[in-house]
């Protein structure tokens, strides 16, 4: 692990954790509060909070690792948006769709989850691309 990777992992961890709080703790909170049969009580959630931190450490590390292995000498912003969108299609869309099939989650909530987390992943893709923008500079002919 090099310094750039460690910095990107740390930045993505903070951004993802805060973004997840905004999406699920603020934007979708009222939707979740109506679904008491699907979610743990808040006190019980706090008991498992260290696992939430661990999950975000793993998510952000894997996100940066995959991006760093595939970064190309192309404009960084477009790469970041594409990467975030691809990860959303790989994770967010199927995960919430599967949850909808097996849990009595309202369809409107699932759509909001997909849209909000999808936008978050595009933002995160753009952040990691910006952090790796030097790696994506085209080689000069000469």
N, C-alpha and C positions, 0 to 999 in steps of 0.2 A: 504494500500500500504506500503510495507516494503522498506528498504534502497536498497536492491539488485534489486528490481523491478524498483525503481526510477532511479537507475544508468543505468540499462539495457535499460530502456525506453529512457533516455537521449542519451546514446551511439548510440542506434539504430536510433534515430531521426537524429543525425548528420550524421551517416553512410548512411542512406537512402537518406537524402537530398543531400549529396555530390555525392552519387552513381547515383541518378536520374539526377543530373546536368551533370555528365560525360556521362551517356547514352544518354539523350535527348538533352542536351545543347552542347555536343561536338561530340559524335559518330554519332548521327542521325541528327544533325543540318542541314547539307547540304541537306539531304533528305527532311526535313521539309520545308526548304526555297523554295523548288520547288512546294510546295503545298499551295500556297497563298490563295486558295479558301477554305481551311479547317481550317486554324489557324488564330487567332486574330493577328493583327499587334503588333509588340513588345511593343509599347507604351501602347496599350490597355491591353496587358498581365501584364504589370507592375502595372496597376491600380488594378488588381485582385490578385496580389502577396500574400497579407495576407491570402487569401484562400488556396494558395499553401502551405504555412507554416502550416496552420490549418490541411490540409489534411495529411501532413507528421506527424504531432503530433498524429493524430488519427491512421494512419497506423502503426506507430512504437509502440504505446501503445497497440493496439490490437494484434500485432505480438508477443510482449513480453508476454502479458497476456495469449494468447493461448499456447505459448511454456511453460511458467511456470506452467500451469495447467496439462500439459501432459508429462513433463520431467520424464524419467525413469532412473533407476539405471543401465544404459548401457553406453558404450563409447560415450562421448559427441560429437565427431566430426561426427560420422555416424548419430547420431540423428539430428544434425544441418543440415547436407546435406539433409537428408530425409525430414525434416521439410520444409526447403526452397524449395525443389522440389515439395512437396505436395502443398504448398501455391501457387507456380507458376502455378501448374495445376488447382488450384481452382480459381485463379484470372487472371493472366497474359494471359494464353492461351485462355480461353473463352472470356475475355474482348476484346482483340485485334481481335479475330476471329469475334465477333459480330460487332465491329467497321468496319471491312472489309466488312461485309455484308451490312451495312447501309450507309457507306461513300465511296466515290470514292478514297480509299487509294490503292496505288500500292501494289500488293502482296509481292514484294521483301522488301518493307519497313515494312510490317506487320511481315514478318519472322524475320527481323533484330530486330524489337521491342520485339518479343517473346523471341528470343535468348538472347538479351542483358538484358532485364528485368528478364528473367529466371535465368541467371547467377548471376545477382545482388541479387536475392532472395536467391539463394543457399549460396552466401557469407554472406548475412545478417543472414540466419539460422545458419551458422557456428559461426558467432559472438555471437549471443544470446546463443547458446549452450556453447560456451567458457565461457561466463559470468555466466552461470548457471552450470558449470562443477562440482562444489562441490555438487550440489543437485543431480547429476547423478551418484555419486560414489556408487558402490555396497556395500551392508552391509556385514560386515565381520562375518563369522561364528565364534562362540566362546563361 
